[in-house]
Amino acid sequence: METLLETRNLSITFGEHQILQDLNIKIPKGKFISIIGPNGAGKTTLFNLLSGQNKPTKGEILFKGKNITKLPIASRARLGIGRSFQLTNIFPELTALENVRISVQSTKKDLYNMFPNIRNYRGQLDEARKLLEIVFLQEKEEVLAKNLSHGDKRKLEIAMLLALKPQLLLLDEPTAGISIEEVPAILEVIKKIKSNPKHTIILIEHKMDMVLHLSDELIVLFNGELLAKGEPQMIMKDERVQSAYLGGKSHVKS
């Protein structure tokens, strides 16, 4: 199976604290991978390294076989890496449709054209509407983003992310901060995205029922190291994983 993303001895240290140490993982193309682990395991730090927010102290990141370790965020996005955050990142004073249209426009050649072609503009609107349908927001395209519920804001952010046509989606706790009632709607959006074979997804999420329902594989981090990797049912039966979550050991290595 083709590897889309790979890390080799990926490590990062902040001061005297080793956050990730010699992490070696391979993400197969077209798979849904969830990263789990107790608080402080290094999950969000790993996302920061993959998306380019942080630079590693040691090691390499390869995307489609290309070394991207030193590339900035924008360059990685152009290659096809997209990331959502725990906090929504939208334009509150614009409608849902305009938020997505701007994301669509950012991928076009006439991005900085002061006099855009009206046909191109309409095409961008059509594309934006299709993306709103994917996240079930087609009925709210004229609602200002600031007036959307928190769950709908999360869905809007996902639509904006999809507008960039990423091959790899990094979803950082998409249900963080939303009400219990809105979680099923987010789950349906993610399931719909997963159904597209062009998408490879890496998810960080604490809701284990959601993780087990969606994931092809789990990666378990503990104390900044890879503890286990494999199919969900196998991983959840692993005594090392159970020990890490229950705090039965102070340090475990795979």
Residue pairs with C-beta under 8 A, 6 or more apart in sequence:
1 28
1 29
2 28
2 29
3 26
3 27
3 28
3 29
4 27
4 28
4 29
4 30
4 63
4 64
4 167
4 168
4 200
5 26
5 27
5 50
5 61
5 62
5 63
5 168
5 200
5 202
6 25
6 26
6 27
6 61
6 62
7 23
7 24
7 25
7 49
7 50
7 59
7 60
7 61
7 62
8 24
8 59
8 60
8 61
8 62
9 22
9 23
9 24
9 58
9 59
9 60
10 20
10 22
10 23
10 24
10 46
10 49
10 56
10 58
10 59
10 60
10 61
11 18
11 20
11 21
11 22
11 23
11 56
11 57
11 58
11 59
12 18
12 19
12 20
12 45
12 49
12 54
12 55
12 56
12 57
12 58
13 19
13 57
18 224
19 42
19 45
19 224
20 42
20 45
20 46
20 49
20 56
20 221
20 224
20 225
21 224
21 225
22 58
22 59
22 225
23 42
23 46
23 59
23 221
23 224
23 225
23 226
24 226
25 219
25 226
25 229
27 33
27 168
27 200
27 202
28 200
29 167
29 200
30 197
30 198
30 199
30 200
31 200
31 201
31 216
31 217
32 194
32 200
32 201
32 203
32 214
32 215
32 216
32 217
33 200
33 201
33 202
33 203
33 215
33 216
33 217
33 218
33 219
34 202
34 203
34 204
34 205
34 211
34 214
34 215
34 217
34 218
34 219
34 232
35 43
35 46
35 202
35 203
35 204
35 218
35 219
35 220
35 221
36 43
36 204
36 205
36 206
36 208
36 211
36 218
36 219
36 220
36 221
37 43
37 220
37 221
37 222
37 227
37 244
38 222
38 244
38 245
38 247
40 223
41 221
41 222
41 223
41 224
42 221
42 223
42 224
43 204
43 221
44 86
44 172
44 204
45 54
46 221
47 53
47 83
47 170
47 172
47 202
47 204
48 54
49 55
49 56
49 61
50 61
50 81
50 83
50 170
50 202
51 73
51 76
51 81
51 83
51 170
52 68
52 71
52 72
52 73
52 75
52 76
53 73
55 69
55 70
56 69
59 69
60 67
60 69
61 67
61 68
61 69
62 68
63 76
63 79
63 80
63 81
63 168
64 79
64 80
64 167
66 79
68 75
68 76
68 79
68 81
71 79
77 164
77 166
80 165
80 166
80 167
80 168
81 166
81 167
81 168
81 170
82 161
82 162
82 164
82 166
82 168
82 169
82 170
83 161
83 169
83 170
83 171
83 172
84 154
84 157
84 158
84 161
84 169
84 170
84 171
84 172
84 174
85 157
85 172
86 172
86 173
86 176
86 177
87 177
88 150
88 153
88 154
88 156
88 157
89 157
90 99
90 145
90 153
90 156
90 157
90 160
91 98
91 99
91 102
91 145
92 144
92 145
92 146
93 144
93 145
93 146
94 102
94 144
94 145
95 141
95 142
95 143
95 144
95 145
96 132
96 137
96 140
96 141
96 142
96 143
96 145
96 148
96 152
96 156
96 159
97 125
97 128
97 129
97 132
97 141
97 142
99 145
99 156
99 159
99 160
100 128
100 131
100 132
100 156
100 159
100 160
100 163
101 124
101 125
101 127
101 128
102 160
103 128
103 159
103 160
103 161
103 163
103 164
104 124
104 127
104 128
104 131
104 163
105 111
105 124
106 163
106 164
107 163
107 164
107 165
108 120
108 124
110 116
110 117
110 120
127 163
128 159
128 163
129 138
129 141
131 159
131 162
131 163
132 138
132 140
132 141
132 159
134 159
134 162
134 189
134 192
134 193
135 155
135 156
135 158
135 159
135 162
135 189
135 192
136 155
136 185
136 188
136 189
137 152
137 155
137 156
137 159
140 148
140 152
145 153
145 156
148 156
149 178
149 179
149 182
150 177
150 178
150 179
150 182
151 178
151 179
151 182
151 183
151 185
151 186
152 182
154 174
154 175
154 178
154 186
155 185
155 186
155 189
158 171
158 174
158 189
158 193
161 169
162 193
166 199
167 198
167 199
167 200
168 200
168 201
168 202
169 193
169 199
169 200
169 201
169 202
170 202
171 190
171 201
171 202
171 203
171 204
171 205
172 204
173 204
173 205
173 206
174 186
174 190
174 203
174 205
175 182
175 183
175 186
175 205
175 207
175 210
178 186
183 207
183 210
187 210
187 213
187 214
190 201
190 203
190 214
191 214
193 199
193 201
194 201
194 214
203 211
203 214
203 215
205 211
211 218
211 232
212 232
212 233
212 236
215 232
216 231
217 229
217 230
217 231
217 232
218 228
218 229
218 230
218 231
218 232
218 235
218 236
219 226
219 228
219 229
220 226
220 227
220 228
220 229
220 235
220 238
220 241
220 244
221 227
222 244
222 251
222 252
223 251
223 252
225 253
225 254
226 254
227 240
227 241
227 244
227 252
227 253
227 254
228 235
228 238
228 240
228 241
228 254
229 235
229 254
230 238
235 241
236 242
240 252
240 254
242 248
243 249
243 252
244 252
